[in-house]
């Protein structure tokens, strides 16, 4: 799902279990917010360039963020700690 406001486009992805929403702001910052209370669970800006999307694993345990430096993988079960970075060549 893509939404647009003014000149900015924002990619929004709902967690498969409906617990969180992940979005990319101005093609550089990934934010994850709790649906229950609106608290910010993750703010990631070290994308190394442009970031257009996020992808949840089917079970919702992982959030995948493709970026200019490769792919970053965050664990929802570990408080959105980055568990792996697959660097691009």
Helices and strands as residue ranges (DSSP letters): E 2-5, E 8-14, E 20-25, E 29-34, E 40-44, E 55-56, E 62-67, E 70-75, G 76-78, E 81-87
